[in-house]
Amino acid sequence: MLLCQVFNGPICSPAFKDSPPTRVLEVACGAGFWSVMCHRYFTQRGFPPISFTGVDIAPLAPRMEANSDMNWRFVQHDLRRMPLPFRDEEFDFVMVKDLSLVTPVTGSQQRTYDEYFRVLKPGGTMEIWDGDHPLRMLLPHTPPSTKEGGDIEFEEQLHTNAMGTYTLTAQTPLAAAQNQFIQDYNGWIATALEARNLSPMPCTQIRPLLLQESEALTDIGSRRLAIPLGEVRWEREGVGGVITQGSTGIGHTTSSKGKVKESERKVLTAGQAALRRTALLTFVQMIEHLEPVLKEVSGKGQDEWDRWYGNMMTDLLKNNGTSWGECLEICAGWARKKDRSP
């Protein structure tokens, strides 16, 4: 799983840095892949088995049954129907992943999260992972220093740098995508989601959603990352991500002789390049899966859509069409349910 790799594990909350949860609910679990990754992550570190429960509207994929060493239970349930079929305070960790295309930004969203809080034990943690649907372009900048913050922040930034990804903060420079095919997609997906009361940019809403429940929640935290979809021009030219000399503005950095020094150029490792290729394939596959919705909004007939899709694939996969810095933006947010007052 791409997000597990860039977040350096299946759980971002520091509450489980030294010991795992004991009873876990994975909401909209699909094939249960995240639960499998979480199970393997902690068992490989010598911790006792975790009790996992997955809930989803669709029956569990048969291959999940092969993980016989897991303490696993699957509950088939339509998440739009409340209440959820679980007892109050049944779990000490609730994972809500990739649900921005399911939960409308209306009163039902609040009811849904109230249910997650209901089944969470006092002292338990809820974590939300998601990604923005329109793509933006990451501009040249220097990543946050690994010398700032505590030990956890230091380790997180070291891993982020090693992955070839970027920490997103309020100061991170971003702009509209330059690639024409991504511009087309951005307009179509924004229109389609807004018509369905779904959020195109869930990463901007996760932390505020948790903060508005501050009377019931504590230890609220979040991480936002950008994953470029390929080799970026300004990295290759030594403009961002490394210390450069003689900056003349965005996209133009020179040494004292007017040329970028070879030592300032950033060359991706094989692992970083592979991760970005995976992110690009994830984006292309999302367009493929959303074809009926995107085609309808675009107004294209099937033949016209097929031509657009084929040209898009060639541009992105063969011609490095994301070299301006287009990226996936992902987010994890977490909070702990307050203990009962004495």
N, C-alpha and C positions, 0 to 999 in steps of 0.2 A: 504494500500500500504506500502510495506516494507520500501522503501526509505523515504516516508513522515514520518514514525515513527522514523527512525534513524536520519533524518535531523531535527526533531522536528518541522515539518510544511511543507507546500507545496512550499514554496519559501525560498531559502537560502540568497538571496541578502539582505544586511542590508538596502537597499533603502526603503523597504516596512515594516520595523519593526514597525512603528507607524501608517501607513495608507496604504491600499491596492492600487493596480493599478485599473484603471477604465475600460480599454478596453484590453482584454487578447486574445492572439492567442495561442492555443495549437496545435503544429505541430505533425502529425501522432497520432491523439487523440485516435484511437481505439474506445472503448466504452465511452470515455469521463470521465473515472474514476478520473483522476487527476483534471479535471475541477470541478467535483462534490466535491472532497475533498477540493479544494481551496475555492469554494463557501461556504461550510459548515464552514470551518475554520474561514473565515472573518465575516460571518453573525452571528456566535455564539459569536463573539466579538463586535457585535453591529454596524458594518460598513454597509453602504448602498450596495445594490446589485451591482455586477460587471457584465459587458457585456462580455460574453465568446463567442469565435468563435473556432470551432474545424475543422481541415482539415485532410482528410485521403482518401486513395484510395478505401477503402471498405465502404459500407453503414453503417450508425450508427446502433448499436445494439438497438432493440426495447425498452429494459428496461430503456434506457436513457430518454425516453419520460416521465417516471414517475416522474422525478424531475421537476415538473411544476413550482416551485417557482424560478427556475433559468432563467436568461436572457441569453438564449443559441441559437446559430446558428451553423448549421453544413454545411460544404461545401465539397462535394465529388470531389476530384481532385488527380491525379497522381503526387506525389511530384517530380518525375523525369522530369516532363514537366515544363519548365520555359517560361514566368514568372508565379508566383503565382497569383491567381485570386483576388488580393486585391489591394486597392489604396496605393499610396505612403504615408508613415507616418500614417497608419490607427490605429496602436496599440501602447500602452505605455508599454506593457510587452509581450514578445514572449518566450514561453516555448518549448524547443527542448529536447525531452526525448527519450532515448533508440533508437537512429537512427544509431548506428555504424554498424548494420547489413544491413542497407539500402543504406547509402551514401558511394560510393567508395572513396578511398584516391587518387583521381586524380584531374584533373582540374574541374570536375563537383562538387566536394566538395566545392571549392572556390565559384563557381557560385551559389551554393545552399545557402551558408552563406551570400553572397552578397544580395540575395533576402530577407533573414530575416532582414538584416540591412535596406533594402529599405522600408519595410512595418513598420519599427519601427520609432516612433516619436523621434525627437531630445529631449534628456533628458530621453527617455525611456530605459528600461532594457531588455536585452536578457539573458536567463539562459539555461544552458545545463546540463542535467543529463545523466550519462551513467555508465557502469560497464565493467571491463576487462573480457575477455572471458576465457583465461587460468587461472587456480588457482595457487596461490603460498602459501607458508607456512610461517606463522607469527612466528618469533623467540622470545624467552623470552626478555622482556625489561620493563622498567618502563614508563608508559604513561606520556605525558607532564604535567607539574604542572599546577594546576588551578590558581596558584598565578601569572602566567605570562600573559602578554597581557592586553587588555582593558576589559570593561564590557562584550562586545559581545563574545570575545574569552573565557572569564571566564564561561559564561553561556553555550556556545557550549561544552566546555570540561566537565563541570559538567553533561550535558545531555549525552554526549558520554560515560562517565564512568558509568552512571546509566543504560544505555542500554546494557552494557557489550560489547561494541564495542571499536575500537581503532582508534585514529587519526593517519593518515599516514603522515610522513614528510620525508625529505631526509635522516634523521638519523634512521628511523624505520628499524630494521633488518628483512629481508625477504629472503627466500630460496626456492629452487625448492620443489614442493610437494613430500611427501614421499609415499602417498597412490598409489598403483599400478594402480588402476582403474582410478584415477584422472590423473596419468601420461599418461595413454593411451588416455584419453579424451583430455588432453592438446595437445598432438602431433597431433591428428586428427583435432581438431578445428583450430589450427594454420595453418595447411596445407590447410584446406578447405577455410579459410578466405583469406589467402595470394593469393590463386589461383583466387579469385574473387575481388582482389584489395580492400579488406576490412581490417580494422585495428583490430588485435586481442587484442590490449591494448589501447583502446581509452582514458583511464584516463590519460595517459602520454602525450596526445596531446591536450587536451581541453584548458588548460591555454596557451600553446604556440600559439595555433590557435587564441586566443583572443588577445594576446600580439602583434602578427604581424599586427593587425589592430589598433594599438595604435594611429594612426593619426585620426581615426574616433571614437575610443572608449576611455573611461576613467573609473575610479573606478573599475578596473579589480580585481577580487578576485576568490578564489576557496577553496574547501574543499575536502579532500580525507579521506575515512574511510575504515577500514577492519572489516568485520563481520565474526568471526570464525563460523564454521559450526557445532560446538558442544562443549562439555566440552574438554578443552585442558589440556594435561598432566602437562605442566609446570605451568599452573595456579593452578591446583589442588595440585601440590607439593610446591606451594609458591615461585616459581622462578620469575615470572613476574606479573606486574599489582599491586603489593603491595611492601612495603619496606621490604626487607629481610636482613638477616645477614649472614656473612661468605660465600659469593659467591665463588664457586670454578670453575665457568665456566658455559657455556650454558647448561641448563638442570640439573645442580647439584648445589643446594644451601643448605647449612647446617647451623645449629646453632652452638654454641660453643661446644656442646656435639656431633656434627656430625649428628644430626637429624634435620629435618625440624620441626619447632615449629607449633603447631596446629593453633596459632594465625596468622601464615603467610600463611596458606592455603586459597585459594580463592574458595568459594562456590557460584555457580550461584544462583541468585534468580529465582523464578518461571517465572517471566517476562523475564529475560535475557535468560533462557533456552528455553522458547517458541519462542523468537525472533530468536535465533540461529537455532532452529528446522525449523522455517519458511524459513530462508535463505537456509538451506540444502534442503528442499522440492523445493524451487525455482530452485536450481541448478539441482536437479534430473529431474524436469519437463522440464528444458531447454534441457537436453540430450534427453528426450523423444520427444520433438518437433523437434529437429534437427536430429532425427534418420536417415532419408534418406541420408542426407549429410554425417553424421559421418560414417554410415555403408559403404557407397561408398568409402570413403577415407581409412577406415580400411581394406578393401578387404574381409570382412567377408560375408559369406552367411547368409541367414535368420536364420537358426537353430543355427549357431555359434554365431550370434549376440544376439539371444534370451538368450543363455546360459550366454554370457558375461553380458548382461543387468541384468539378474536375480541375478547373483553372485554380481554384483555391488550394486544392491539394498539391498541385504542382508548385505553386508559389511558396507555400509554407514548408513543404517537406523536401523540396529539391532546390529551391532558389534562395533559401535562408531569408524568407520574407519578413521575419520578425527581428531583423538585425538592428532595428531602431531602438529596441528595448521593450517591446510588448511582453507582458508578463501575466501569470496567474497570481491573484492576490488571495491568500488564505488566512484564516483566523481561528484561534482557539480561545475560548473564554471559560472561566471556571469560578465557582463560589461554593462556600461551605454553609450548610444550613445551621443556624445558630442552635446551640444547646438550649434545652428548656431552662427557664428561669427557676432558681431554687425556691 
